[in-house]
Amino acid sequence: MQQVKSSISEGFSSRWGFIFAAAGSAVGLGNIWKFPYITGANGGGAFVLIYIAAVLVIGLPLLVAEISIGRMGRENPVDALLNIIKAHKASKLWSLIGWFGILAAFLVLSYYSVVAGWTLDYTVHSFSGNFENLTPVEVGNLFDGLLANPGKLLLYYTIIIFVTGLIIARGISKGIEKAVFILFPVLVIILLALVFYAAQTGFLSKGLSYLFHPDFSKISDQSILAAIGHALFSLSLGIGTMITYGAYLPKKVSIGFTAVVVTIFDTVIALLAGITIFPIVFAHGLTPSAGPGLIFKTLPIAFAKLPYGHLFASLFFIMLIIAALTSTISLLEPSIALLLKRTKLSRVKATTLSCAVVWCVGLLSLFSFNIWANFKIFNLTLFELVDFITSNLILPINGFFLAIFMTWIIKRGDLVEELNMQTSLFKIWFTVLRYITPIGILIVLLHGLI
C-alpha cells in the first residue's frame, strides 16, 4: 500500500510514549473497578482463565488490527478507513466503522466521566477520614447519598471533563504523551504499594487462591460471555481510540510488539487490582461478589478497619482517578482528530467544543441517578441505556466488522508489509482474526441483543 497523505502534524515521540498512552487507555476503571467485581461474581480463578483466553483470541488480534488501520490510514478513525478504502477500491460503507467508533467513544466518555467523578468524592472522604467508624449501612448510605445529589455529582463530573480537556488541548507530545509518562508510572507505583499493603492483612494466600484457583463448576454461559465482553471493553476496542493512537505511532515501531506489551500491562494490572482488593475484603469477612458496589461500598469498610487505612484508601482512590483520566484522554481524542481534519478549528477550539458537547450529553447519565431516576426506556435508566448501546451493541458490531475488513478487504501483502511479523506469527494472527475472533464477537453480540 502506498504511503497516504496525512493531515497529522505530530505524533508520539517514541515507542514508549505510544505504549503508555495505549496502556493507559486500556487500564481504566474497567480494570480496577469492574474486573474485580465481575471476577467475584463469576467464581474467581476459572473466570480469570477464560478472560485471559478471550484477551489472547479476541482482544490482542483486534488490538493489532486497530493499531494497523490507524498507522496505515494516518488519520482519525473515519478518514484512516477512507484512505485504506480508496487504496483498495472498497465500498465507502466500511467507513461506518470509524463513525460508530467515534460515536461510541463519545458516549462512553459521557457516562464514564460520571463514574470517574465518584472517585473524586471518595478521595476527599478518604483524606478526611470520613470512612472511619462507619457501619456498613452508613457507608452504603454515603454512596447512595452521593448518587442522589446532582449538584455534587455535577461538580466532580465537570472537573473530570475539564482536566481531560486541558491535557488534550496541549496536543499529542506536550499533552497526551507528557501526561501519560507521569500518570501511568504513578498508577503502577501506587498499585504495587497497595499490593504490598494487602499482603500485610494475613489473607494474601486466600486472595490468591480465590483469584487463581479455578473452580469450573461456577462457570456458566454468562461467565464466558462476560469474559469476552470485558476483553473488548478493557482493551478499548471498537471505539476508535486505538485507531487514533495508531495514526500517531512512528513507522519504525513494531505494531506486534507494542500490542503485546499493552495487552500484558492491561492484564497484569487487572490481576494486581484483584490481588489488592480480595485480601482486604477477606480480612473482614466481606463478600468478594458484591457487584459494582465492591469498590464504593465494600472496600471503604475494610480500609477503615485496617492500620493506616485512611492513607491507603486515599492512595487507592487517587489511583482510580489516574486510571480514569488516562482513559478519558483517549476517549476524547478521536473526536478531536476528526474535527481537526474536517474543520478549520484549532486544537484548543476543537477540544472546547467537544468537551462542551460531551458535558451536555453526560447530563443524561448523571441525572439518571437522581432527578430522572424514574425515567426508563426498555426498563433501563439513561445511564444503563447508554452503557448497553455502547458495550453490548456498538463495540461488538465494530469489532466484528473491523476483523472482517482487516482480513477480507485489505490485501494480505499490505498487512505483511505493515506488520513486518515473522511468517509463522503473521499466519496465526491472520487466521485467528479471520475466523475465530469474529465468531467470538458474534456470540457476544447475539447475547446482548437477546
JORA-V144231 format. One record per residue. N is the residue number from 1. BURIAL is # if it has 9 or more other ideal C-beta (glycine too) atoms within 8 Angstrom, else .. Layout:
n & burial
N & BURIAL
N & BURIAL
//
This chain:
n & burial
1 & #
2 & .
3 & .
4 & #
5 & .
6 & .
7 & .
8 & #
9 & .
10 & .
11 & #
12 & #
13 & .
14 & .
15 & #
16 & .
17 & #
18 & #
19 & #
20 & #
21 & #
22 & #
23 & #
24 & #
25 & #
26 & #
27 & #
28 & #
29 & #
30 & #
31 & #
32 & #
33 & #
34 & #
35 & #
36 & #
37 & #
38 & #
39 & #
40 & #
41 & .
42 & #
43 & #
44 & #
45 & #
46 & #
47 & #
48 & #
49 & #
50 & #
51 & #
52 & #
53 & #
54 & #
55 & #
56 & .
57 & #
58 & #
59 & #
60 & #
61 & #
62 & #
63 & #
64 & #
65 & #
66 & #
67 & #
68 & #
69 & #
70 & #
71 & #
72 & #
73 & #
74 & #
75 & #
76 & #
77 & #
78 & #
79 & #
80 & #
81 & #
82 & #
83 & #
84 & #
85 & #
86 & .
87 & #
88 & #
89 & .
90 & #
91 & .
92 & .
93 & .
94 & #
95 & #
96 & .
97 & #
98 & #
99 & #
100 & #
101 & #
102 & #
103 & #
104 & #
105 & #
106 & #
107 & #
108 & #
109 & #
110 & #
111 & #
112 & #
113 & #
114 & #
115 & #
116 & #
117 & #
118 & #
119 & #
120 & #
121 & #
122 & #
123 & #
124 & .
125 & #
126 & #
127 & .
128 & .
129 & .
130 & .
131 & #
132 & .
133 & .
134 & #
135 & .
136 & .
137 & .
138 & .
139 & #
140 & #
141 & .
142 & #
143 & #
144 & .
145 & .
146 & #
147 & #
148 & .
149 & #
150 & #
151 & .
152 & #
153 & #
154 & #
155 & #
156 & #
157 & #
158 & #
159 & #
160 & #
161 & #
162 & #
163 & #
164 & #
165 & #
166 & .
167 & #
168 & #
169 & #
170 & #
171 & #
172 & #
173 & #
174 & .
175 & #
176 & #
177 & #
178 & #
179 & #
180 & #
181 & #
182 & .
183 & #
184 & #
185 & #
186 & #
187 & #
188 & #
189 & .
190 & #
191 & #
192 & #
193 & #
194 & #
195 & #
196 & .
197 & #
198 & #
199 & .
200 & .
201 & #
202 & .
203 & #
204 & #
205 & .
206 & #
207 & #
208 & #
209 & #
210 & #
211 & #
212 & #
213 & .
214 & #
215 & #
216 & .
217 & .
218 & #
219 & #
220 & .
221 & .
222 & .
223 & #
224 & #
225 & #
226 & #
227 & #
228 & #
229 & #
230 & #
231 & #
232 & #
233 & #
234 & #
235 & #
236 & #
237 & #
238 & #
239 & #
240 & #
241 & #
242 & #
243 & #
244 & #
245 & #
246 & #
247 & #
248 & #
249 & #
250 & #
251 & .
252 & .
253 & #
254 & .
255 & #
256 & #
257 & .
258 & #
259 & #
260 & #
261 & #
262 & #
263 & #
264 & .
265 & #
266 & #
267 & #
268 & .
269 & #
270 & #
271 & #
272 & #
273 & #
274 & #
275 & #
276 & #
277 & #
278 & #
279 & #
280 & #
281 & #
282 & #
283 & #
284 & #
285 & .
286 & #
287 & .
288 & #
289 & .
290 & #
291 & .
292 & .
293 & #
294 & #
295 & #
296 & #
297 & #
298 & #
299 & #
300 & #
301 & #
302 & #
303 & #
304 & #
305 & .
306 & #
307 & .
308 & .
309 & #
310 & #
311 & .
312 & #
313 & #
314 & #
315 & #
316 & #
317 & #
318 & #
319 & #
320 & #
321 & #
322 & #
323 & #
324 & #
325 & #
326 & #
327 & #
328 & #
329 & #
330 & #
331 & #
332 & #
333 & #
334 & #
335 & #
336 & #
337 & #
338 & #
339 & #
340 & #
341 & #
342 & .
343 & .
344 & .
345 & #
346 & .
347 & #
348 & .
349 & .
350 & #
351 & #
352 & #
353 & #
354 & #
355 & #
356 & .
357 & #
358 & #
359 & #
360 & .
361 & #
362 & #
363 & #
364 & #
365 & #
366 & #
367 & #
368 & #
369 & #
370 & #
371 & .
372 & #
373 & .
374 & .
375 & .
376 & .
377 & .
378 & .
379 & .
380 & #
381 & #
382 & #
383 & #
384 & #
385 & #
386 & #
387 & #
388 & #
389 & #
390 & #
391 & #
392 & #
393 & #
394 & #
395 & #
396 & #
397 & #
398 & #
399 & #
400 & #
401 & #
402 & #
403 & #
404 & #
405 & #
406 & #
407 & #
408 & .
409 & #
410 & #
411 & .
412 & .
413 & .
414 & #
415 & #
416 & #
417 & .
418 & #
419 & #
420 & .
421 & #
422 & .
423 & .
424 & .
425 & #
426 & #
427 & .
428 & .
429 & #
430 & #
431 & #
432 & #
433 & #
434 & #
435 & .
436 & #
437 & #
438 & #
439 & .
440 & #
441 & #
442 & #
443 & #
444 & #
445 & #
446 & .
447 & .
448 & #
449 & .
450 & .
//
